[in-house]
Amino acid sequence: MKFDLKNKTAIVTGGGSGIGRAISMTLASHGATVHIFELKTEVADEVVKEIEAMGGKALSHSCNVASQADVRNCVTAIGGKEAIDILINNAGIAHIGNVEKTAEEDFDRVYHVNVKGVYNCIHSVIPYMKEKGGVIINMASIAATVGINDRFAYSMSKGASLTMMYSVAKDYLSYGIRCNSISPARIHTPFVDGYLKNNFPDNSDEKFEELSRTQPIGRMGKPQEVADLALYLCSDEASFITGTDFPIDGGFIRLNGD
Ligand SMILES: NC(=O)c1ccc[n+]([C@@H]2O[C@H](COP(=O)([O-])OP(=O)(O)OC[C@H]3O[C@@H](n4cnc5c(N)ncnc54)[C@H](O)[C@@H]3O)[C@@H](O)[C@H]2O)c1
């Protein structure tokens, strides 16, 4: 079977919802044992049940990726028993506002989850991965390479996610660790639904269509489409790929504008 992950152990942060949920289900359906690191354990438990119902293996861990102690405890508990083959740094939060509208506490909150959270996970997992190689994927965003209006702190954080990928890919090449990032444009997840509900309660359908059209292809992406790309990058079929960012964006980066 292509994209076979049998006998592989994967950690997916933020695996209880949206893109992380789809990645957890997809990696598990290809044979990986999936450890979900989540702030919201109740949603992670639901994903674990769904994976078990389809005959796969998964466990949920209560973990705030912004806390190095939390991450270390969870990683040590896994790494002490089995090799860690795959790390998907997916947990992330949004923030809206240009630099003037970004308060210090908002900047810090986004930094702690989206930047330090990625560092915490890579820092803890690498010593285990060095033994026999592995794969790391950072969930960046198109915001890492092109500006999106009114997303100062978020863009900062995704730029860091992208460049941490370059650094780790270079430093750990000789250990057989491949590191890549995925940069989605808008993907239809609870993240997007929550944004529309909170900011446009009276015209959320209209705004949904507007957001869909910002991708030249005319729609938002689906979590499963991102998960299938992640599956490929995690598999041995992608063993020639490291140090690369993969936009999955309906043409957003290259085809917007005349
Ligand atoms: N949806 C999009 O349009 C889009 C586009 C580009 C990039 N992304 C990125 O993809 C990733 C997933 O996005 P999504 O749309 O699936 O989001 P989502 O809100 O549906 O899911 C994110 C999950 O991460 C968890 N999480 C948040 N903070 C955490 C923390 N500190 N510790 C552990 N878990 C935490 C949440 O509980 C949630 O279950 C994010 O990094 C996001 O920035 C999303």
The ligand as an SDF file (V2000), in Angstrom:
LIG
                    3D

 44 48  0  0  0  0  0  0  0  0999 V2000
   -8.6010   27.2510    8.8420 N   0  0  0  0  0  0  0  0  0  0  0  0
   -7.8480   28.0290    8.0900 C   0  0  0  0  0  0  0  0  0  0  0  0
   -8.3560   28.7520    7.2020 O   0  0  0  0  0  0  0  0  0  0  0  0
   -6.3510   28.0230    8.2510 C   0  0  0  0  0  0  0  0  0  0  0  0
   -5.5670   28.6260    7.2490 C   0  0  0  0  0  0  0  0  0  0  0  0
   -4.1830   28.6370    7.3870 C   0  0  0  0  0  0  0  0  0  0  0  0
   -3.5790   28.0500    8.4880 C   0  0  0  0  0  0  0  0  0  0  0  0
   -4.3680   27.4800    9.4380 N   0  0  0  0  0  0  0  0  0  0  0  0
   -3.6710   26.8990   10.5980 C   0  0  0  0  0  0  0  0  0  0  0  0
   -4.0250   25.5330   10.7220 O   0  0  0  0  0  0  0  0  0  0  0  0
   -4.0370   25.1550   12.0970 C   0  0  0  0  0  0  0  0  0  0  0  0
   -5.3730   24.5210   12.4490 C   0  0  0  0  0  0  0  0  0  0  0  0
   -6.4120   25.4190   12.1320 O   0  0  0  0  0  0  0  0  0  0  0  0
   -7.9600   25.0070   12.2180 P   0  0  0  0  0  0  0  0  0  0  0  0
   -8.6650   25.9290   11.2930 O   0  0  0  0  0  0  0  0  0  0  0  0
   -8.1050   23.5410   12.0570 O   0  0  0  0  0  0  0  0  0  0  0  0
   -8.2680   25.4640   13.7240 O   0  0  0  0  0  0  0  0  0  0  0  0
   -9.3320   24.9660   14.8180 P   0  0  0  0  0  0  0  0  0  0  0  0
   -9.5770   26.1400   15.7100 O   0  0  0  0  0  0  0  0  0  0  0  0
  -10.5110   24.3080   14.1520 O   0  0  0  0  0  0  0  0  0  0  0  0
   -8.4990   23.8640   15.6060 O   0  0  0  0  0  0  0  0  0  0  0  0
   -7.3460   24.1910   16.3350 C   0  0  0  0  0  0  0  0  0  0  0  0
   -7.2250   23.2410   17.5150 C   0  0  0  0  0  0  0  0  0  0  0  0
   -6.0440   23.5990   18.2410 O   0  0  0  0  0  0  0  0  0  0  0  0
   -6.3310   23.5090   19.6220 C   0  0  0  0  0  0  0  0  0  0  0  0
   -5.4470   24.4230   20.3810 N   0  0  0  0  0  0  0  0  0  0  0  0
   -5.4630   25.7790   20.3880 C   0  0  0  0  0  0  0  0  0  0  0  0
   -4.5410   26.2450   21.2360 N   0  0  0  0  0  0  0  0  0  0  0  0
   -3.9140   25.1620   21.7750 C   0  0  0  0  0  0  0  0  0  0  0  0
   -2.8770   25.0010   22.7370 C   0  0  0  0  0  0  0  0  0  0  0  0
   -2.3150   26.0730   23.3180 N   0  0  0  0  0  0  0  0  0  0  0  0
   -2.4880   23.7600   23.0540 N   0  0  0  0  0  0  0  0  0  0  0  0
   -3.0690   22.6860   22.4890 C   0  0  0  0  0  0  0  0  0  0  0  0
   -4.0800   22.7610   21.5930 N   0  0  0  0  0  0  0  0  0  0  0  0
   -4.4980   23.9990   21.2330 C   0  0  0  0  0  0  0  0  0  0  0  0
   -7.7860   23.9650   19.7480 C   0  0  0  0  0  0  0  0  0  0  0  0
   -8.3680   23.4970   20.9560 O   0  0  0  0  0  0  0  0  0  0  0  0
   -8.4030   23.3450   18.4920 C   0  0  0  0  0  0  0  0  0  0  0  0
   -8.9380   22.0620   18.7500 O   0  0  0  0  0  0  0  0  0  0  0  0
   -3.7220   26.4450   12.8870 C   0  0  0  0  0  0  0  0  0  0  0  0
   -2.3530   26.4850   13.1870 O   0  0  0  0  0  0  0  0  0  0  0  0
   -4.0780   27.5570   11.9050 C   0  0  0  0  0  0  0  0  0  0  0  0
   -3.3720   28.7390   12.1480 O   0  0  0  0  0  0  0  0  0  0  0  0
   -5.7300   27.4530    9.3500 C   0  0  0  0  0  0  0  0  0  0  0  0
  1  2  1  0
  2  3  2  0
  2  4  1  0
  4  5  1  0
  4 44  2  0
  5  6  2  0
  6  7  1  0
  7  8  2  0
  8  9  1  0
  8 44  1  0
  9 10  1  0
  9 42  1  0
 10 11  1  0
 11 12  1  0
 11 40  1  0
 12 13  1  0
 13 14  1  0
 14 15  2  0
 14 16  1  0
 14 17  1  0
 17 18  1  0
 18 19  2  0
 18 20  1  0
 18 21  1  0
 21 22  1  0
 22 23  1  0
 23 24  1  0
 23 38  1  0
 24 25  1  0
 25 26  1  0
 25 36  1  0
 26 27  1  0
 26 35  1  0
 27 28  2  0
 28 29  1  0
 29 30  1  0
 29 35  2  0
 30 31  1  0
 30 32  2  0
 32 33  1  0
 33 34  2  0
 34 35  1  0
 36 37  1  0
 36 38  1  0
 38 39  1  0
 40 41  1  0
 40 42  1  0
 42 43  1  0
M  CHG  2   8   1  16  -1
M  END
$$$$
